[in-house]
């Protein structure tokens, strides 16, 4: 499948600089570019590759200023990163194979209606009272427990487990190994030192257009619902505990852990391995650097790093100070010696 630079520019409202008739048939990173490839420049750290890249077409910002001539045809757009994502989505939709029908062997409980344009793969298990929307894709060896509701065009990849009573919105993507609705970690200590399990009677609700990464777990609520609101994207290997709520269009990178009953706001960006304490509230539009620890409430619009997390600018200053500690200790020791000798 080939597209010319002019055709691409028309699709993304871009401006062509160079040969508008040159064609591309694949994508490549700018540093690994080759003839026939489309690349993009979004991070200034990679700007030097623009002048040596072999890619035929490169997306750049309208505001980017060239320091020397380039060999590639440029397409200037408002946001190169968002634009390449748009183009890759279009290609994926054009080329992706969409399955329909029911493969055997699999188990579909009596009374469950599988829409004509839906797909249920071999060895999948569909429990009693399950409701499947139009275009749903259930890949092989997935488990859909009793009473689960999955809305239209959601994809449940191989090996996903959705426990009974959970609700999955439209246009969601659940990657292999994800577990939705396992019991929350609730145990009451007894006088003899043992623990009594607290039944987890709630469920999990994933709203529309949520994506759950491979081997990520979202635990069911003790009462009510653990809820991930629309548009949120969770990376691989994330733990979301019982009764957590995550707001709209929030993104979390791998190995984040969110303890029970914590509320995370909308449009937040959370780096990898961040840990949230339980029963706290994190506002909207919060940005948290990787490996940070969040022990308490966070105001909307905050930018945090460190453990315990502090304002990102304070953390960077502290990092500089820590690097100087060895020299400072040495200087203090020398001053102490000078004072003692007097």
N, C-alpha and C positions, 0 to 999 in steps of 0.2 A: 504494500500500500504506500504510494508516494504522494507527497504534497509539495507544491512549489512555495517559495517564500511569499509570493503574492497571495496565494490561497490562505496560508497560515495567517498572514497579517489581516486579511479580511475577516477571518474567524475571530480574532482576538482584538480587533480594533487597533492594530499596530501600524507603525510606519517603517517602510523598508528603506534601508540604506545599502546599496550594492545591487547585485544581480537578482532581480525579483523572480526570474524564471528558474533559478537553481532549485533542485528538488532534494528532499530528504525522505528517508524511509525508516529511520530508527532514532532513538534518543541516546545520548552519551554525555558523561560528565565532561566539563569543559577541558579538564586536564588530560582526558583520555579520548578527545575528539578525533574523528576520522571522516573522510569524505562520505557524504550521504547521511550524516548525523545532525540532529538538532541538539544544541546545548543551551545553557542559560548562565548568566552571571548575576547573582544576587548578593553574595558576600564579597565585600571589598578585598578580603584577604586573597581572593582568587583572581583579582583583576589582571595580574601579570600574565595569566594563562591566555587571556583574550588575544594577545598579540602573537602567540605561538600555536594556538589550537588549530587542529586540522579539520574541525567541524565545518560543515557547509553553511549552516545558519546558526546564529547565536542570538538569543533573546537578551536584551539589556534594558536598563531603565532609561526612560526619556531624559532624565537629568544627567546621565553618565557622560563625562567628557573624555574623549579619546586623547591619549598622549602621543600616539603614533598611528600610522596606517595599520589596518587589519586586513587579513586575507579573506575572512568570512563575510558573508552577507549578514547584516545586523537587522533585527526587528526591534524597534523601540516600543516599549509598553510601559504602563504605569507600575506594574509589579511583576518582575520576571518570575519570581518563585510561584506566585499564584497562577500566573499564566501557563507555566509549564505543567503545573498540576492540572489545570483545566484541559490542556491538550492531551495529557496522558490519560485522563479520565475518558475523554472522547474516544481515543484509540482503544482503550480497554473495553468500552461498551460496544464498539464496532467489531472487535475481534473475539470477545469472550464467548465461549460456548455455553449456552443456557440449556440445562437439562429439564425435561418434563417427564411425567409418568412415575410409576411406582416400580422399583426394582425388587426382585425376589432373590433370596428370602428376606422378609422384614416382618415386623409385627405392627399392625395397625388395629387398635381396639375397635370392636363393633360400634357403629354409629358415628365414627369420626369421618368427616367429609374432607376429602383431598381435592382441592380445586383442580380443574382440568389443566391449568398451566403451571401447577406446582410440581415439585419433585421430591420423592422420598427414596433415598439410596438404600442399597442392600444392607441388611443387618441393623437398620435403624429400628428403634422402638418408639411407638407413638401410643401413649397411655389413654385411659378412658377420659372422655369429656374434653379432649384437646380440640382447640379451634385454630385452624390454619387459614391465613388470608391468601388472597390471590397471588400467584407468583412466588410463593415461599419455596426456598431451596433447603431441603434437609439432606445433608450428605451422609454417606455410610457410617454406621456404628454410632450415630448420635442417639442420645436418650432424651425423650421428651416426656416428662412425668404427667400424671393425671391432672387434668384441669388446667394445663398450661394454655395460654393464648399467645399466638404469634401472628402479628399483623402482616400486611401485604409486602411482598418483595424483600423480606428479611432473609439473610443467608445464615444457615447454621452449619458450620463446617464439620468435617469428620471428627468424631470423638468428643463433641461437646455434650455436657450433661446439664439439663435444665430440670431442676427439682419441681415437684408438684406445686401447682397454684401460682406459679410465677407468670408475669405478663411482659411480653416483649413487643415493642412498638414496630412501626413500619420502617423499612429501609435500614434496619440494623444489620451489623455484621458481627458474628461471633466466631472467633478463630479457634482452631483445634485445641482441645484440652481445656477450654474455658469451662468453669463450673459456676452455674448461676443458681443460687438458692440453697446451698449447703447450710447446715445449722450454724448459727452464730455461736461464738465461744462464750457460753454462759454457764457458770457453775457456782453453786452456793457452798461456802465452807461449812462443815459440820463440826460439832464439838470434839469428835474423835480424830479430827485432822483430815478426814476424807472429804470428798466433794459430791454434792447432789446436782445432777444435771437439771438445768432450767429449760423446760420445753421451749422451742423456738416456733411460735405459732403464726408468725407473719409470713411475708413473701418478699420477692424482689420485683420491682417495676423498672424496666428499661424503657424510656420514652423513645420517640422516633429518632432515627438517624444516629443512634449510639453505636460505637464500635468498641468491641471488647477483644483485647489481644490474647495470644496463645497462652494457656496456662494461668490466666488471670481468674481470680475467684471473687465473687460478690455474694456475701452471706445473707441469708434470709433474716428478717427482723424477728426480734422476740415477740413483739406485738406491732401491728401496722405493717409498714413497708420500708425496706431499704430501697432508696430511689436514686436512679441516675437519670438526670433530665436530658432533654433532647439536644442532639448535636455534640454531646460529650464524647471524647475519644480516650480510651484507656489502653496503654501499651501492654506488652507482655509482662507476666509475672508480677502483677499488682494484687494486693490484698485489700479488699473493701469489706469492713466488718459490719456487724448487724446494726441496723437502724441509722446507718450513715445516709446523708443526702449530699449529692454532688450536683451543682447547678448546671445551667445550660452552657454549652460550647466551652467547657473546661477541658484542658488536655493534661494528661499525666504520663510521664515517661516511666520506663521499666523500674520495677522493684520498689515502687511507692507503697507505703503501708498506711492505711487510714483506720484508726481505732474506733471503737463503737460509739455511736450516737454523735459523731462529729458532723458538722454542717460545713460544706465547702461551697463557696459562692459560684457565680457565673463568670465565664470568660477569664478564668484563672489559668496560669501556666506553671506547671509543677515539674521540676527536674527530677532525674532519676534518684532513687534511694532516699527520697524525702520521707520522714516519719512524722505522722500527726498523732498527738495525744488524743485521748477520748474526751467526749463531752465538751468540745470547744467549737467556736464559731469562726470561720474564715470568710472575710468579706468578698466582694466582687473585684475582678480585675487585679488580683494579687499575683505577683510573680515570685517564685521561690526557687533558689538555686539548688543544684544537685547536692545530695547528702545532708541537707539541712534538717534540723529537728525543730518541730513546731510544738512547744509545750502549752501554749495558751492562745487566747483569742487574737485575731489579726484584723486590723482595720482594712476597709476597701482601699484599693490603689497602692498597697504597700509593695515594696520590693525587698525581699529578705534573703539572707544567706547565713550559713554557719550553724553551730550547735552549742547552746541554744541559738536559734536564729535571731539575727539583729538586722537593722537596716543595711542594705547591700553596700552602701558607701562606707559605713562604719566598719563593716567586716573587711573590706579591702584595705582600709587604713590599718586595722588591727593586724592583718596578715603581714603588712610591711614592718610593723613594730616587732612582731614575733621573729621575723628574719633577722632583726638587729639585736635580739636578746643576747646572743653569744658575745658580741662585741661590747655590749653595754655591761655585762657581768665582768668581763675582763677589765674594762675601764674603771668600774667601781672598786674592784679588788686592788688595782694599782693605786687609786686614790686613798683607800684605807691604809695601804702600806706606807704611803707618803705621810699620812696624818700620824700614824704610830711612830714614825721615825723622828718626828719633830719634838 
